[in-house]
């Protein structure tokens, strides 16, 4: 399903049976199986998200600046993608800027601001 749909964001949570529910009375999977399945789906999701993000390399995207980090200022695109702008001083949080994307990971786009 993940390969077919290719969602931009995916929340991965391990199942836990809640007390006093039908599921609480069912036999639970062993921890090893749960951990293996969680790791497997996490790898798949990271791969899909990175393949989506690679398409942004070389493009310019509008970014709302939302937080200062240790060596960067970070923001979000209109589609809520995390953008990391290393070494960008002199720009204010809340500003909307255009970022040139030069690298990506599964979780973020990395960009620069022309003229900053």
C-alpha positions as CSV (number, residue, x, y, z in Angstrom):
1,X,0.0,0.0,0.0
2,X,2.8,2.4,0.9
3,X,4.5,1.7,-2.4
4,X,1.3,2.3,-4.4
5,X,0.1,5.4,-2.6
6,X,3.5,7.1,-1.9
7,X,2.3,9.3,0.9
8,X,4.3,12.5,1.7
9,X,4.0,11.9,5.5
10,X,3.3,8.7,7.4
11,X,2.8,8.1,11.1
12,X,4.2,4.7,12.1
13,X,2.9,3.5,15.5
14,X,3.1,0.0,17.1
15,X,-0.2,-1.5,18.1
16,X,-0.9,-1.8,21.7
17,X,-4.1,-3.6,22.9
18,X,-6.1,-1.3,25.2
19,X,-7.5,-2.8,28.4
20,X,-11.1,-4.0,28.4
21,X,-11.3,-4.3,24.6
22,X,-11.7,-7.3,22.4
23,X,-8.1,-6.9,21.3
24,X,-6.9,-7.2,24.9
25,X,-8.1,-10.8,24.9
26,X,-6.4,-11.8,21.6
27,X,-3.0,-13.4,21.5
28,X,-0.3,-10.7,20.9
29,X,2.7,-11.0,18.6
30,X,6.1,-11.5,20.1
31,X,8.3,-8.5,20.5
32,X,10.8,-9.7,17.9
33,X,8.1,-9.8,15.2
34,X,6.7,-6.4,16.2
35,X,10.2,-4.9,16.1
36,X,11.1,-6.5,12.8
37,X,7.9,-5.3,11.1
38,X,8.3,-1.8,12.5
39,X,11.8,-1.5,11.2
40,X,10.8,-2.9,7.8
41,X,7.9,-0.4,7.4
42,X,10.1,2.4,8.6
43,X,12.8,1.7,6.0
44,X,10.2,1.5,3.3
45,X,8.6,4.8,4.3
46,X,12.0,6.6,4.5
47,X,12.8,5.3,1.0
48,X,9.4,6.5,-0.4
49,X,9.7,9.9,1.3
50,X,13.3,10.4,0.0
51,X,12.2,9.4,-3.6
52,X,9.5,12.1,-3.3
53,X,11.9,14.7,-1.9
54,X,14.5,14.1,-4.6
55,X,12.2,15.7,-7.1
56,X,12.7,19.0,-5.3
57,X,16.5,19.2,-5.9
58,X,17.2,22.2,-8.1
59,X,13.9,23.8,-7.6
60,X,12.9,27.0,-5.8
61,X,10.2,26.7,-3.2
62,X,8.4,29.3,-1.0
63,X,9.2,28.7,2.7
64,X,7.7,30.2,5.9
65,X,10.6,30.5,8.4
66,X,9.5,28.9,11.7
67,X,12.5,28.3,14.0
68,X,16.1,29.0,14.7
69,X,18.3,26.0,15.1
70,X,22.0,25.7,16.1
71,X,23.5,26.3,12.7
72,X,20.4,26.9,10.5
73,X,17.1,28.5,10.3
74,X,14.2,26.1,9.5
75,X,10.8,26.5,7.9
76,X,8.0,24.8,6.2
77,X,6.7,24.8,2.6
78,X,3.1,25.3,1.7
79,X,2.7,21.5,1.8
80,X,4.3,21.4,5.3
81,X,7.7,19.9,4.2
82,X,10.6,20.7,6.6
83,X,13.2,23.0,5.0
84,X,16.6,23.5,6.6
85,X,18.6,26.6,5.6
86,X,22.1,26.3,7.0
87,X,24.0,29.5,7.7
88,X,21.2,31.9,7.0
89,X,21.6,34.9,9.4
90,X,19.7,38.1,9.2
91,X,16.3,36.7,8.3
92,X,13.3,36.9,10.6
93,X,11.1,34.2,11.8
94,X,7.7,34.5,10.2
95,X,9.2,35.7,7.0
96,X,8.3,34.0,3.7
97,X,11.4,33.4,1.5
98,X,12.2,31.5,-1.6
99,X,14.7,28.7,-1.0
100,X,16.8,27.0,-3.7
101,X,16.8,23.2,-2.8
102,X,20.2,21.6,-3.3
103,X,19.9,18.4,-1.2
104,X,17.3,16.2,0.5
105,X,16.8,13.5,3.1
106,X,13.7,11.4,3.8
107,X,12.6,14.0,6.4
108,X,13.8,17.4,5.1
109,X,14.8,19.5,2.1
110,X,18.1,21.5,2.4
111,X,18.3,24.8,0.7
112,X,19.9,28.2,0.5
113,X,18.7,31.7,0.0
114,X,20.1,33.6,-3.0
115,X,21.7,36.9,-1.8
116,X,21.7,36.0,1.9
